[in-house]
Amino acid sequence: MSLVSFHKVLIATAILFCGGFAVWELNRYLTDGSGSLLLGGAFGLIAIALVFYLIHLRRFLGDQNSG
């Protein structure tokens, strides 16, 4: 497994964690009314940013040969 492939797996795992934690915190906010809205929203934004990064990984790594 190449380093780039491992990096993709690691980022995908981080997306699943951040997305799951965001859903969990937003659910906690809806049931308890606690201050979990900010934390859930922050982790949701992090998950979205990681999805963007994973989609455009070749551009971030400087691979100009592939589109």
N, CA, C and O atoms as a Maestro MAE file, in Angstrom:
{
 s_m_m2io_version
 :::
 2.0.0
}

f_m_ct {
 s_m_title
 :::
 protein
 m_atom[268] {
  # First column is atom index #
  i_m_mmod_type
  r_m_x_coord
  r_m_y_coord
  r_m_z_coord
  i_m_residue_number
  s_m_chain_name
  s_m_pdb_residue_name
  s_m_pdb_atom_name
  i_m_atomic_number
  :::
  1 25 0.856 -1.171 0.000 1 A "MET " " N  " 7
  2 3 0.000 0.000 0.000 1 A "MET " " CA " 6
  3 2 0.900 1.231 0.000 1 A "MET " " C  " 6
  4 15 1.805 1.352 0.825 1 A "MET " " O  " 8
  5 25 0.644 2.129 -0.921 2 A "SER " " N  " 7
  6 3 1.464 3.337 -1.002 2 A "SER " " CA " 6
  7 2 1.077 4.321 0.097 2 A "SER " " C  " 6
  8 15 0.041 4.178 0.747 2 A "SER " " O  " 8
  9 25 1.906 5.290 0.282 3 A "LEU " " N  " 7
  10 3 1.665 6.298 1.305 3 A "LEU " " CA " 6
  11 2 0.429 7.132 0.989 3 A "LEU " " C  " 6
  12 15 -0.312 7.516 1.895 3 A "LEU " " O  " 8
  13 25 0.205 7.413 -0.293 4 A "VAL " " N  " 7
  14 3 -0.982 8.187 -0.689 4 A "VAL " " CA " 6
  15 2 -2.248 7.384 -0.434 4 A "VAL " " C  " 6
  16 15 -3.249 7.937 0.021 4 A "VAL " " O  " 8
  17 25 -2.219 6.089 -0.720 5 A "SER " " N  " 7
  18 3 -3.383 5.237 -0.451 5 A "SER " " CA " 6
  19 2 -3.688 5.181 1.040 5 A "SER " " C  " 6
  20 15 -4.844 5.272 1.451 5 A "SER " " O  " 8
  21 25 -2.638 5.029 1.846 6 A "PHE " " N  " 7
  22 3 -2.836 5.029 3.292 6 A "PHE " " CA " 6
  23 2 -3.404 6.366 3.764 6 A "PHE " " C  " 6
  24 15 -4.253 6.404 4.655 6 A "PHE " " O  " 8
  25 25 -2.942 7.445 3.177 7 A "HIS " " N  " 7
  26 3 -3.437 8.771 3.531 7 A "HIS " " CA " 6
  27 2 -4.929 8.895 3.202 7 A "HIS " " C  " 6
  28 15 -5.690 9.482 3.970 7 A "HIS " " O  " 8
  29 25 -5.337 8.346 2.070 8 A "LYS " " N  " 7
  30 3 -6.752 8.365 1.698 8 A "LYS " " CA " 6
  31 2 -7.600 7.586 2.698 8 A "LYS " " C  " 6
  32 15 -8.685 8.031 3.073 8 A "LYS " " O  " 8
  33 25 -7.112 6.436 3.127 9 A "VAL " " N  " 7
  34 3 -7.830 5.638 4.121 9 A "VAL " " CA " 6
  35 2 -7.913 6.399 5.443 9 A "VAL " " C  " 6
  36 15 -8.956 6.404 6.096 9 A "VAL " " O  " 8
  37 25 -6.831 7.028 5.826 10 A "LEU " " N  " 7
  38 3 -6.809 7.790 7.072 10 A "LEU " " CA " 6
  39 2 -7.784 8.971 7.022 10 A "LEU " " C  " 6
  40 15 -8.489 9.232 7.997 10 A "LEU " " O  " 8
  41 25 -7.827 9.679 5.904 11 A "ILE " " N  " 7
  42 3 -8.744 10.805 5.763 11 A "ILE " " CA " 6
  43 2 -10.188 10.315 5.744 11 A "ILE " " C  " 6
  44 15 -11.063 10.947 6.336 11 A "ILE " " O  " 8
  45 25 -10.441 9.197 5.072 12 A "ALA " " N  " 7
  46 3 -11.802 8.636 5.053 12 A "ALA " " CA " 6
  47 2 -12.249 8.242 6.458 12 A "ALA " " C  " 6
  48 15 -13.412 8.429 6.815 12 A "ALA " " O  " 8
  49 25 -11.342 7.704 7.246 13 A "THR " " N  " 7
  50 3 -11.658 7.363 8.634 13 A "THR " " CA " 6
  51 2 -11.963 8.622 9.444 13 A "THR " " C  " 6
  52 15 -12.884 8.631 10.261 13 A "THR " " O  " 8
  53 25 -11.201 9.668 9.218 14 A "ALA " " N  " 7
  54 3 -11.440 10.931 9.919 14 A "ALA " " CA " 6
  55 2 -12.786 11.523 9.517 14 A "ALA " " C  " 6
  56 15 -13.473 12.107 10.355 14 A "ALA " " O  " 8
  57 25 -13.176 11.384 8.247 15 A "ILE " " N  " 7
  58 3 -14.482 11.877 7.792 15 A "ILE " " CA " 6
  59 2 -15.599 11.139 8.516 15 A "ILE " " C  " 6
  60 15 -16.553 11.754 8.994 15 A "ILE " " O  " 8
  61 25 -15.476 9.814 8.595 16 A "LEU " " N  " 7
  62 3 -16.499 9.022 9.283 16 A "LEU " " CA " 6
  63 2 -16.588 9.402 10.759 16 A "LEU " " C  " 6
  64 15 -17.685 9.530 11.303 16 A "LEU " " O  " 8
  65 25 -15.441 9.580 11.403 17 A "PHE " " N  " 7
  66 3 -15.445 9.958 12.809 17 A "PHE " " CA " 6
  67 2 -16.083 11.330 13.012 17 A "PHE " " C  " 6
  68 15 -16.960 11.490 13.862 17 A "PHE " " O  " 8
  69 25 -15.646 12.318 12.237 18 A "CYS " " N  " 7
  70 3 -16.153 13.679 12.409 18 A "CYS " " CA " 6
  71 2 -17.643 13.759 12.087 18 A "CYS " " C  " 6
  72 15 -18.404 14.422 12.792 18 A "CYS " " O  " 8
  73 25 -18.054 13.078 11.013 19 A "GLY " " N  " 7
  74 3 -19.474 13.073 10.665 19 A "GLY " " CA " 6
  75 2 -20.319 12.388 11.718 19 A "GLY " " C  " 6
  76 15 -21.382 12.886 12.090 19 A "GLY " " O  " 8
  77 25 -19.853 11.252 12.198 20 A "GLY " " N  " 7
  78 3 -20.580 10.544 13.247 20 A "GLY " " CA " 6
  79 2 -20.658 11.329 14.545 20 A "GLY " " C  " 6
  80 15 -21.699 11.364 15.200 20 A "GLY " " O  " 8
  81 25 -19.554 11.955 14.907 21 A "PHE " " N  " 7
  82 3 -19.552 12.750 16.135 21 A "PHE " " CA " 6
  83 2 -20.446 13.977 16.003 21 A "PHE " " C  " 6
  84 15 -21.097 14.385 16.965 21 A "PHE " " O  " 8
  85 25 -20.475 14.566 14.802 22 A "ALA " " N  " 7
  86 3 -21.350 15.716 14.576 22 A "ALA " " CA " 6
  87 2 -22.811 15.312 14.728 22 A "ALA " " C  " 6
  88 15 -23.591 16.021 15.364 22 A "ALA " " O  " 8
  89 25 -23.182 14.174 14.143 23 A "VAL " " N  " 7
  90 3 -24.565 13.694 14.264 23 A "VAL " " CA " 6
  91 2 -24.892 13.392 15.718 23 A "VAL " " C  " 6
  92 15 -25.983 13.715 16.189 23 A "VAL " " O  " 8
  93 25 -23.966 12.781 16.423 24 A "TRP " " N  " 7
  94 3 -24.189 12.453 17.825 24 A "TRP " " CA " 6
  95 2 -24.397 13.724 18.662 24 A "TRP " " C  " 6
  96 15 -25.316 13.790 19.478 24 A "TRP " " O  " 8
  97 25 -23.550 14.715 18.458 25 A "GLU " " N  " 7
  98 3 -23.663 15.958 19.220 25 A "GLU " " CA " 6
  99 2 -24.934 16.744 18.854 25 A "GLU " " C  " 6
  100 15 -25.571 17.332 19.728 25 A "GLU " " O  " 8
  101 25 -25.299 16.753 17.575 26 A "LEU " " N  " 7
  102 3 -26.530 17.437 17.181 26 A "LEU " " CA " 6
  103 2 -27.751 16.725 17.737 26 A "LEU " " C  " 6
  104 15 -28.726 17.375 18.114 26 A "LEU " " O  " 8
  105 25 -27.713 15.399 17.795 27 A "ASN " " N  " 7
  106 3 -28.803 14.651 18.419 27 A "ASN " " CA " 6
  107 2 -28.871 14.956 19.913 27 A "ASN " " C  " 6
  108 15 -29.957 15.095 20.477 27 A "ASN " " O  " 8
  109 25 -27.723 15.058 20.538 28 A "ARG " " N  " 7
  110 3 -27.677 15.407 21.964 28 A "ARG " " CA " 6
  111 2 -28.248 16.805 22.193 28 A "ARG " " C  " 6
  112 15 -28.933 17.044 23.187 28 A "ARG " " O  " 8
  113 25 -27.968 17.717 21.282 29 A "TYR " " N  " 7
  114 3 -28.521 19.068 21.386 29 A "TYR " " CA " 6
  115 2 -30.045 19.036 21.275 29 A "TYR " " C  " 6
  116 15 -30.737 19.736 22.014 29 A "TYR " " O  " 8
  117 25 -30.563 18.233 20.362 30 A "LEU " " N  " 7
  118 3 -32.013 18.168 20.167 30 A "LEU " " CA " 6
  119 2 -32.726 17.510 21.338 30 A "LEU " " C  " 6
  120 15 -33.866 17.866 21.637 30 A "LEU " " O  " 8
  121 25 -32.086 16.561 22.007 31 A "THR " " N  " 7
  122 3 -32.737 15.872 23.123 31 A "THR " " CA " 6
  123 2 -32.531 16.595 24.447 31 A "THR " " C  " 6
  124 15 -33.461 16.684 25.250 31 A "THR " " O  " 8
  125 25 -31.341 17.108 24.688 32 A "ASP " " N  " 7
  126 3 -31.039 17.712 25.989 32 A "ASP " " CA " 6
  127 2 -31.085 19.232 25.977 32 A "ASP " " C  " 6
  128 15 -31.268 19.859 27.020 32 A "ASP " " O  " 8
  129 25 -30.922 19.820 24.808 33 A "GLY " " N  " 7
  130 3 -30.867 21.276 24.747 33 A "GLY " " CA " 6
  131 2 -29.569 21.837 25.309 33 A "GLY " " C  " 6
  132 15 -29.494 23.011 25.672 33 A "GLY " " O  " 8
  133 25 -28.555 20.995 25.377 34 A "SER " " N  " 7
  134 3 -27.286 21.443 25.946 34 A "SER " " CA " 6
  135 2 -26.516 22.269 24.924 34 A "SER " " C  " 6
  136 15 -27.025 22.567 23.843 34 A "SER " " O  " 8
  137 25 -25.311 22.628 25.265 35 A "GLY " " N  " 7
  138 3 -24.501 23.452 24.390 35 A "GLY " " CA " 6
  139 2 -23.763 22.663 23.323 35 A "GLY " " C  " 6
  140 15 -22.676 23.064 22.906 35 A "GLY " " O  " 8
  141 25 -24.318 21.567 22.878 36 A "SER " " N  " 7
  142 3 -23.655 20.709 21.908 36 A "SER " " CA " 6
  143 2 -23.818 21.176 20.470 36 A "SER " " C  " 6
  144 15 -23.219 20.600 19.561 36 A "SER " " O  " 8
  145 25 -24.608 22.197 20.256 37 A "LEU " " N  " 7
  146 3 -24.840 22.675 18.896 37 A "LEU " " CA " 6
  147 2 -23.546 23.189 18.272 37 A "LEU " " C  " 6
  148 15 -23.263 22.894 17.111 37 A "LEU " " O  " 8
  149 25 -22.774 23.938 19.012 38 A "LEU " " N  " 7
  150 3 -21.518 24.482 18.498 38 A "LEU " " CA " 6
  151 2 -20.522 23.371 18.176 38 A "LEU " " C  " 6
  152 15 -19.875 23.399 17.129 38 A "LEU " " O  " 8
  153 25 -20.399 22.411 19.060 39 A "LEU " " N  " 7
  154 3 -19.468 21.305 18.843 39 A "LEU " " CA " 6
  155 2 -19.905 20.445 17.654 39 A "LEU " " C  " 6
  156 15 -19.075 20.053 16.833 39 A "LEU " " O  " 8
  157 25 -21.193 20.154 17.563 40 A "GLY " " N  " 7
  158 3 -21.693 19.379 16.432 40 A "GLY " " CA " 6
  159 2 -21.517 20.108 15.117 40 A "GLY " " C  " 6
  160 15 -21.147 19.501 14.112 40 A "GLY " " O  " 8
  161 25 -21.779 21.398 15.116 41 A "GLY " " N  " 7
  162 3 -21.583 22.186 13.905 41 A "GLY " " CA " 6
  163 2 -20.123 22.268 13.494 41 A "GLY " " C  " 6
  164 15 -19.803 22.203 12.307 41 A "GLY " " O  " 8
  165 25 -19.244 22.410 14.464 42 A "ALA " " N  " 7
  166 3 -17.806 22.484 14.165 42 A "ALA " " CA " 6
  167 2 -17.311 21.179 13.552 42 A "ALA " " C  " 6
  168 15 -16.574 21.199 12.566 42 A "ALA " " O  " 8
  169 25 -17.707 20.049 14.123 43 A "PHE " " N  " 7
  170 3 -17.274 18.771 13.576 43 A "PHE " " CA " 6
  171 2 -17.938 18.478 12.237 43 A "PHE " " C  " 6
  172 15 -17.351 17.789 11.402 43 A "PHE " " O  " 8
  173 25 -19.140 18.981 12.014 44 A "GLY " " N  " 7
  174 3 -19.762 18.864 10.701 44 A "GLY " " CA " 6
  175 2 -18.986 19.633 9.653 44 A "GLY " " C  " 6
  176 15 -18.786 19.143 8.541 44 A "GLY " " O  " 8
  177 25 -18.545 20.837 9.997 45 A "LEU " " N  " 7
  178 3 -17.741 21.624 9.061 45 A "LEU " " CA " 6
  179 2 -16.380 20.974 8.800 45 A "LEU " " C  " 6
  180 15 -15.879 21.006 7.677 45 A "LEU " " O  " 8
  181 25 -15.797 20.395 9.822 46 A "ILE " " N  " 7
  182 3 -14.527 19.692 9.639 46 A "ILE " " CA " 6
  183 2 -14.714 18.504 8.703 46 A "ILE " " C  " 6
  184 15 -13.869 18.259 7.843 46 A "ILE " " O  " 8
  185 25 -15.805 17.766 8.858 47 A "ALA " " N  " 7
  186 3 -16.080 16.631 7.973 47 A "ALA " " CA " 6
  187 2 -16.240 17.091 6.531 47 A "ALA " " C  " 6
  188 15 -15.733 16.446 5.613 47 A "ALA " " O  " 8
  189 25 -16.938 18.198 6.325 48 A "ILE " " N  " 7
  190 3 -17.115 18.736 4.971 48 A "ILE " " CA " 6
  191 2 -15.779 19.168 4.385 48 A "ILE " " C  " 6
  192 15 -15.508 18.924 3.210 48 A "ILE " " O  " 8
  193 25 -14.948 19.803 5.193 49 A "ALA " " N  " 7
  194 3 -13.624 20.226 4.725 49 A "ALA " " CA " 6
  195 2 -12.758 19.016 4.362 49 A "ALA " " C  " 6
  196 15 -12.008 19.064 3.387 49 A "ALA " " O  " 8
  197 25 -12.854 17.950 5.128 50 A "LEU " " N  " 7
  198 3 -12.083 16.746 4.829 50 A "LEU " " CA " 6
  199 2 -12.577 16.057 3.560 50 A "LEU " " C  " 6
  200 15 -11.780 15.497 2.807 50 A "LEU " " O  " 8
  201 25 -13.882 16.094 3.322 51 A "VAL " " N  " 7
  202 3 -14.412 15.547 2.067 51 A "VAL " " CA " 6
  203 2 -13.866 16.338 0.890 51 A "VAL " " C  " 6
  204 15 -13.450 15.752 -0.109 51 A "VAL " " O  " 8
  205 25 -13.861 17.657 0.994 52 A "PHE " " N  " 7
  206 3 -13.302 18.502 -0.063 52 A "PHE " " CA " 6
  207 2 -11.827 18.167 -0.285 52 A "PHE " " C  " 6
  208 15 -11.373 18.054 -1.424 52 A "PHE " " O  " 8
  209 25 -11.092 18.010 0.804 53 A "TYR " " N  " 7
  210 3 -9.666 17.680 0.712 53 A "TYR " " CA " 6
  211 2 -9.458 16.327 0.038 53 A "TYR " " C  " 6
  212 15 -8.573 16.186 -0.806 53 A "TYR " " O  " 8
  213 25 -10.264 15.335 0.401 54 A "LEU " " N  " 7
  214 3 -10.114 14.007 -0.185 54 A "LEU " " CA " 6
  215 2 -10.437 14.012 -1.674 54 A "LEU " " C  " 6
  216 15 -9.763 13.339 -2.455 54 A "LEU " " O  " 8
  217 25 -11.456 14.759 -2.073 55 A "ILE " " N  " 7
  218 3 -11.821 14.839 -3.486 55 A "ILE " " CA " 6
  219 2 -10.709 15.504 -4.291 55 A "ILE " " C  " 6
  220 15 -10.417 15.077 -5.408 55 A "ILE " " O  " 8
  221 25 -10.097 16.527 -3.746 56 A "HIS " " N  " 7
  222 3 -9.078 17.301 -4.454 56 A "HIS " " CA " 6
  223 2 -7.664 16.972 -3.978 56 A "HIS " " C  " 6
  224 15 -6.783 17.831 -4.023 56 A "HIS " " O  " 8
  225 25 -7.441 15.753 -3.528 57 A "LEU " " N  " 7
  226 3 -6.150 15.382 -2.944 57 A "LEU " " CA " 6
  227 2 -5.005 15.498 -3.942 57 A "LEU " " C  " 6
  228 15 -3.914 15.939 -3.581 57 A "LEU " " O  " 8
  229 25 -5.237 15.112 -5.177 58 A "ARG " " N  " 7
  230 3 -4.161 15.191 -6.169 58 A "ARG " " CA " 6
  231 2 -3.704 16.630 -6.382 58 A "ARG " " C  " 6
  232 15 -2.516 16.890 -6.571 58 A "ARG " " O  " 8
  233 25 -4.643 17.550 -6.350 59 A "ARG " " N  " 7
  234 3 -4.270 18.953 -6.525 59 A "ARG " " CA " 6
  235 2 -3.464 19.440 -5.322 59 A "ARG " " C  " 6
  236 15 -2.504 20.194 -5.481 59 A "ARG " " O  " 8
  237 25 -3.852 19.013 -4.123 60 A "PHE " " N  " 7
  238 3 -3.118 19.422 -2.923 60 A "PHE " " CA " 6
  239 2 -1.721 18.817 -2.889 60 A "PHE " " C  " 6
  240 15 -0.795 19.426 -2.353 60 A "PHE " " O  " 8
  241 25 -1.563 17.628 -3.455 61 A "LEU " " N  " 7
  242 3 -0.252 16.979 -3.473 61 A "LEU " " CA " 6
  243 2 0.618 17.465 -4.614 61 A "LEU " " C  " 6
  244 15 1.801 17.129 -4.670 61 A "LEU " " O  " 8
  245 25 0.064 18.242 -5.518 62 A "GLY " " N  " 7
  246 3 0.843 18.816 -6.598 62 A "GLY " " CA " 6
  247 2 0.936 17.941 -7.831 62 A "GLY " " C  " 6
  248 15 1.829 18.142 -8.654 62 A "GLY " " O  " 8
  249 25 0.048 16.979 -7.983 63 A "ASP " " N  " 7
  250 3 0.042 16.112 -9.159 63 A "ASP " " CA " 6
  251 2 -0.680 16.833 -10.304 63 A "ASP " " C  " 6
  252 15 -1.910 16.869 -10.340 63 A "ASP " " O  " 8
  253 25 0.072 17.393 -11.218 64 A "GLN " " N  " 7
  254 3 -0.498 18.169 -12.306 64 A "GLN " " CA " 6
  255 2 -0.850 17.295 -13.506 64 A "GLN " " C  " 6
  256 15 -1.515 17.776 -14.424 64 A "GLN " " O  " 8
  257 25 -0.431 16.035 -13.536 65 A "ASN " " N  " 7
  258 3 -0.677 15.174 -14.681 65 A "ASN " " CA " 6
  259 2 -2.084 14.629 -14.721 65 A "ASN " " C  " 6
  260 15 -2.608 14.356 -15.801 65 A "ASN " " O  " 8
  261 25 -2.720 14.463 -13.551 66 A "SER " " N  " 7
  262 3 -4.071 13.911 -13.506 66 A "SER " " CA " 6
  263 2 -5.070 15.009 -13.247 66 A "SER " " C  " 6
  264 15 -4.759 15.994 -12.578 66 A "SER " " O  " 8
  265 25 -6.269 14.848 -13.773 67 A "GLY " " N  " 7
  266 3 -7.312 15.849 -13.605 67 A "GLY " " CA " 6
  267 2 -8.120 15.550 -12.466 67 A "GLY " " C  " 6
  268 15 -9.057 16.288 -12.163 67 A "GLY " " O  " 8
  :::
 }
 m_bond[267] {
  # First column is bond index #
  i_m_from
  i_m_to
  i_m_order
  :::
  1 1 2 1
  2 2 3 1
  3 3 4 2
  4 3 5 1
  5 5 6 1
  6 6 7 1
  7 7 8 2
  8 7 9 1
  9 9 10 1
  10 10 11 1
  11 11 12 2
  12 11 13 1
  13 13 14 1
  14 14 15 1
  15 15 16 2
  16 15 17 1
  17 17 18 1
  18 18 19 1
  19 19 20 2
  20 19 21 1
  21 21 22 1
  22 22 23 1
  23 23 24 2
  24 23 25 1
  25 25 26 1
  26 26 27 1
  27 27 28 2
  28 27 29 1
  29 29 30 1
  30 30 31 1
  31 31 32 2
  32 31 33 1
  33 33 34 1
  34 34 35 1
  35 35 36 2
  36 35 37 1
  37 37 38 1
  38 38 39 1
  39 39 40 2
  40 39 41 1
  41 41 42 1
  42 42 43 1
  43 43 44 2
  44 43 45 1
  45 45 46 1
  46 46 47 1
  47 47 48 2
  48 47 49 1
  49 49 50 1
  50 50 51 1
  51 51 52 2
  52 51 53 1
  53 53 54 1
  54 54 55 1
  55 55 56 2
  56 55 57 1
  57 57 58 1
  58 58 59 1
  59 59 60 2
  60 59 61 1
  61 61 62 1
  62 62 63 1
  63 63 64 2
  64 63 65 1
  65 65 66 1
  66 66 67 1
  67 67 68 2
  68 67 69 1
  69 69 70 1
  70 70 71 1
  71 71 72 2
  72 71 73 1
  73 73 74 1
  74 74 75 1
  75 75 76 2
  76 75 77 1
  77 77 78 1
  78 78 79 1
  79 79 80 2
  80 79 81 1
  81 81 82 1
  82 82 83 1
  83 83 84 2
  84 83 85 1
  85 85 86 1
  86 86 87 1
  87 87 88 2
  88 87 89 1
  89 89 90 1
  90 90 91 1
  91 91 92 2
  92 91 93 1
  93 93 94 1
  94 94 95 1
  95 95 96 2
  96 95 97 1
  97 97 98 1
  98 98 99 1
  99 99 100 2
  100 99 101 1
  101 101 102 1
  102 102 103 1
  103 103 104 2
  104 103 105 1
  105 105 106 1
  106 106 107 1
  107 107 108 2
  108 107 109 1
  109 109 110 1
  110 110 111 1
  111 111 112 2
  112 111 113 1
  113 113 114 1
  114 114 115 1
  115 115 116 2
  116 115 117 1
  117 117 118 1
  118 118 119 1
  119 119 120 2
  120 119 121 1
  121 121 122 1
  122 122 123 1
  123 123 124 2
  124 123 125 1
  125 125 126 1
  126 126 127 1
  127 127 128 2
  128 127 129 1
  129 129 130 1
  130 130 131 1
  131 131 132 2
  132 131 133 1
  133 133 134 1
  134 134 135 1
  135 135 136 2
  136 135 137 1
  137 137 138 1
  138 138 139 1
  139 139 140 2
  140 139 141 1
  141 141 142 1
  142 142 143 1
  143 143 144 2
  144 143 145 1
  145 145 146 1
  146 146 147 1
  147 147 148 2
  148 147 149 1
  149 149 150 1
  150 150 151 1
  151 151 152 2
  152 151 153 1
  153 153 154 1
  154 154 155 1
  155 155 156 2
  156 155 157 1
  157 157 158 1
  158 158 159 1
  159 159 160 2
  160 159 161 1
  161 161 162 1
  162 162 163 1
  163 163 164 2
  164 163 165 1
  165 165 166 1
  166 166 167 1
  167 167 168 2
  168 167 169 1
  169 169 170 1
  170 170 171 1
  171 171 172 2
  172 171 173 1
  173 173 174 1
  174 174 175 1
  175 175 176 2
  176 175 177 1
  177 177 178 1
  178 178 179 1
  179 179 180 2
  180 179 181 1
  181 181 182 1
  182 182 183 1
  183 183 184 2
  184 183 185 1
  185 185 186 1
  186 186 187 1
  187 187 188 2
  188 187 189 1
  189 189 190 1
  190 190 191 1
  191 191 192 2
  192 191 193 1
  193 193 194 1
  194 194 195 1
  195 195 196 2
  196 195 197 1
  197 197 198 1
  198 198 199 1
  199 199 200 2
  200 199 201 1
  201 201 202 1
  202 202 203 1
  203 203 204 2
  204 203 205 1
  205 205 206 1
  206 206 207 1
  207 207 208 2
  208 207 209 1
  209 209 210 1
  210 210 211 1
  211 211 212 2
  212 211 213 1
  213 213 214 1
  214 214 215 1
  215 215 216 2
  216 215 217 1
  217 217 218 1
  218 218 219 1
  219 219 220 2
  220 219 221 1
  221 221 222 1
  222 222 223 1
  223 223 224 2
  224 223 225 1
  225 225 226 1
  226 226 227 1
  227 227 228 2
  228 227 229 1
  229 229 230 1
  230 230 231 1
  231 231 232 2
  232 231 233 1
  233 233 234 1
  234 234 235 1
  235 235 236 2
  236 235 237 1
  237 237 238 1
  238 238 239 1
  239 239 240 2
  240 239 241 1
  241 241 242 1
  242 242 243 1
  243 243 244 2
  244 243 245 1
  245 245 246 1
  246 246 247 1
  247 247 248 2
  248 247 249 1
  249 249 250 1
  250 250 251 1
  251 251 252 2
  252 251 253 1
  253 253 254 1
  254 254 255 1
  255 255 256 2
  256 255 257 1
  257 257 258 1
  258 258 259 1
  259 259 260 2
  260 259 261 1
  261 261 262 1
  262 262 263 1
  263 263 264 2
  264 263 265 1
  265 265 266 1
  266 266 267 1
  267 267 268 2
  :::
 }
}
